[in-house]
Amino acid sequence: MSRFTPRGRHVAVFAFLAVAWGGSFVGMKIGLDAGIPPILYAALRFDVGAAVLLPTVLFLTDGQRRPRGREDWLYVLVAGAVIVAAANVFLFLGQQRTTSAVSSVVFSLNPVLAAGFAWLLLADEEPSLVRL
């Protein structure tokens, strides 16, 4: 029998993720202060993530969510380069000039700011709170 209730497991996973998320900003600052170039450091971060996630995608999924054709792969490549890679390169470049606390708060505001800008800029579509 497990020692944790489902709620206890959820709290434990949430606490682990909070520590891991917060610790990643401290780790970034330590590496940048040690002299690792920010773009190289961001690339190394994605290399580690890819090494962990690639086996998961290849062996633990049924293939339904994988890109199928050339157009799908092009979309994944562009979205990955613009949304993920560029955001993280700018995060690492900016973290050289500020503290880990400030960079984590600013980076974590992305969803809130995106929803706010969508509400302001997409007025003709009448976005509701549910759609945002």
VMD Tcl script that draws the C-alpha trace (Angstrom):
set ca {
  {0.00 0.00 0.00}
  {1.25 3.46 -0.88}
  {2.10 5.88 1.89}
  {0.73 8.82 -0.07}
  {-2.88 9.58 -0.87}
  {-3.60 10.82 -4.40}
  {-3.78 14.36 -3.02}
  {-0.46 13.86 -1.23}
  {1.13 12.65 -4.47}
  {-0.16 15.70 -6.29}
  {1.28 17.99 -3.63}
  {4.61 16.14 -3.76}
  {4.80 16.36 -7.56}
  {3.85 20.04 -7.44}
  {6.54 20.72 -4.83}
  {9.14 18.84 -6.89}
  {8.23 20.78 -10.03}
  {8.35 24.10 -8.17}
  {11.83 23.31 -6.82}
  {13.02 22.06 -10.22}
  {11.60 25.12 -12.03}
  {13.05 27.57 -9.52}
  {16.32 25.70 -9.34}
  {16.76 25.87 -13.08}
  {17.04 29.66 -12.92}
  {19.65 29.41 -10.18}
  {21.52 26.83 -12.26}
  {21.42 29.14 -15.27}
  {22.87 31.99 -13.26}
  {25.66 29.80 -11.86}
  {26.62 28.58 -15.33}
  {26.51 32.05 -16.84}
  {28.58 33.48 -13.98}
  {31.11 30.68 -14.59}
  {31.63 32.03 -18.10}
  {29.61 29.63 -20.25}
  {28.35 31.58 -23.29}
  {24.56 32.04 -23.02}
  {23.63 30.63 -26.43}
  {25.83 27.56 -25.90}
  {24.34 27.09 -22.44}
  {20.80 27.30 -23.82}
  {21.71 24.77 -26.52}
  {23.17 22.39 -23.94}
  {19.97 22.66 -21.93}
  {17.96 21.57 -24.96}
  {20.40 18.76 -25.73}
  {19.82 17.30 -22.28}
  {16.05 17.73 -22.65}
  {16.09 16.06 -26.07}
  {18.13 13.14 -24.74}
  {15.51 12.58 -22.05}
  {12.39 13.18 -24.15}
  {13.35 11.46 -27.41}
  {13.24 7.91 -25.99}
  {9.94 8.77 -24.34}
  {8.44 9.91 -27.64}
  {9.84 6.95 -29.57}
  {8.98 4.16 -27.15}
  {6.15 5.31 -24.92}
  {3.76 6.85 -27.43}
  {1.63 5.13 -30.01}
  {2.71 7.55 -32.73}
  {-0.60 9.35 -33.07}
  {0.81 12.74 -32.12}
  {4.00 12.58 -34.15}
  {4.37 14.80 -37.22}
  {3.46 12.86 -40.36}
  {4.51 14.72 -43.47}
  {6.96 17.35 -44.60}
  {4.56 20.19 -43.81}
  {4.08 18.93 -40.25}
  {7.84 18.71 -39.69}
  {8.34 22.21 -41.11}
  {5.71 23.55 -38.71}
  {7.41 21.79 -35.78}
  {10.81 23.15 -36.83}
  {9.60 26.75 -37.20}
  {7.54 26.66 -34.00}
  {10.43 25.12 -32.08}
  {12.92 27.65 -33.40}
  {10.77 30.71 -32.88}
  {8.75 29.91 -29.80}
  {11.05 27.72 -27.75}
  {14.63 28.31 -28.85}
  {14.40 32.08 -29.35}
  {12.60 32.59 -26.04}
  {15.23 30.61 -24.17}
  {18.17 32.28 -25.93}
  {16.75 35.66 -24.92}
  {16.17 34.31 -21.39}
  {19.82 33.27 -21.09}
  {21.05 36.55 -22.59}
  {18.86 38.54 -20.20}
  {19.82 36.47 -17.19}
  {23.39 37.71 -17.56}
  {22.17 41.15 -16.54}
  {19.76 40.39 -13.70}
  {19.09 38.02 -10.82}
  {17.56 34.57 -11.00}
  {14.49 35.79 -9.12}
  {13.73 38.58 -11.58}
  {14.28 36.39 -14.63}
  {12.06 33.60 -13.28}
  {9.22 36.01 -12.52}
  {9.46 37.75 -15.91}
  {9.67 34.45 -17.81}
  {6.77 33.01 -15.83}
  {4.59 35.99 -16.74}
  {4.53 34.86 -20.39}
  {1.08 33.20 -20.24}
  {-0.44 36.14 -18.37}
  {1.02 38.68 -20.78}
  {0.00 36.61 -23.81}
  {-3.59 36.48 -22.57}
  {-3.58 40.22 -21.91}
  {-2.18 41.07 -25.34}
  {-4.67 38.70 -26.99}
  {-7.51 40.45 -25.20}
  {-6.23 43.87 -26.33}
  {-5.22 43.01 -29.88}
  {-8.00 40.58 -30.81}
  {-10.94 42.79 -29.85}
  {-12.82 41.96 -33.07}
  {-12.88 38.28 -32.05}
  {-14.33 39.09 -28.63}
  {-12.12 36.77 -26.60}
  {-13.77 35.60 -23.41}
  {-12.00 34.53 -20.24}
  {-12.71 30.91 -21.15}
  {-11.14 31.28 -24.61}
  {-8.09 33.06 -23.22}
}
mol new
graphics top color blue
foreach p $ca { graphics top sphere $p radius 0.5 }
foreach p [lrange $ca 0 end-1] q [lrange $ca 1 end] { graphics top cylinder $p $q radius 0.2 }
display resetview
